[in-house]
Amino acid sequence: MSDLNEQYKKQLIERYVAGHATENELQAFFGMISTAELDTLLEAHMDEEIYATRNEPAVLPHKKTYKFRIAAAAAMLLFLCTGGYFLLNKRPVSQIAQLRLHDIAPAHSQATLTLANGSKILLTKYLSGKLAQQGNTVINVNTNQDLTYAINGTASRLAKKEIEYNTVTTNRGEELPFPLILGDGTKVWLNAASSITFPVAFIGSERRVTITGEAYFEVVHDDKMPFKVISGGETIEDIGTHFNINSYTDENAVKTTLLEGAVKVWYNGNSKLLMPGQQAVFKSNTLSVTNANTEETIAWKNGYFRFNNEKIESIMRKLSRWYNIDVSYDSKVSDEGYYGTISRFKNISEVLNMLEQTKGVHFKIEGRRVTVIP
């Protein structure tokens, strides 16, 4: 396929990634990546390295970024950290077609905004302009694709009436399509199967919000009005900071990870002060502090799954929320840890295929059920 021009190569990759390639285009695509043009294809079109291993890699590969950003093209390549080689995963065209027939797409960019009066607004990627007004607060999606709450008036006028609360919710298989900017300028990202409840404007002596699931905060600090997050029995108090909270009910611990600034985590009258790179772990009514892998913690916000010595049950819980799948196990699975990273915007078959390359686990997709086979 050396006579293929660059534009056609680009089109082949894009059509393969989108699942629109014809039989002839699939043959051309596999012919291209199975020839000496593989290195050229990687250099021109790959912007990430996908790897998986059941053994801890000596050196983790670094993410690469090129002018032509098409991360999904790397789905055909697996980097096995233990050997340090790229392994080409070639399947017959008929097998690929069959896999796509049962494949599951990643989460949709949508969420639901519930107003104080109970009415709901579906938040989608291409919304813009004014969505609603509650009292003196205008809800808007601005030109930067941020969901904003702007006060049209003064705090003293707001204080004369009861503050109203809104909730933004993502279901399984959904992700908030843009950051939420609260009335004080604090920015929030929501993962799948999560929610945040907050006042439409902050007045009084503190700013308080409640979350379920997972959220990342960039808080605008105010000494006179501390920012507090209530989650899973804990209270997290900002001291000028960026932090992540993971409080899914199907996990055995609530984890608060600090990336910048400082936070104080409270439980039952006891508190822990976190410094950047630390994580508070609330488990079995005990609050402890440990060092964190911050890249792993916020990989979801940056569009990746990143597994660091993670057991398959934990990995499958993440996949179940993101792809809206049910998971079952054919028999007891190993408690070995897996290491790997891959884009969250790939179909589930590509994520499962990456894990299968470790030779430690296999999967079967039936509708929205994925069975794990040791």
Order of alpha helices (4+ residues) and beta strands (2+ residues): alpha-alpha-alpha-beta-beta-beta-alpha-beta-beta-beta-beta-beta-alpha-beta-beta-beta-beta-beta-beta-beta-beta-beta-beta-beta-beta-beta-beta-alpha-beta-alpha-beta-beta-alpha-beta-beta
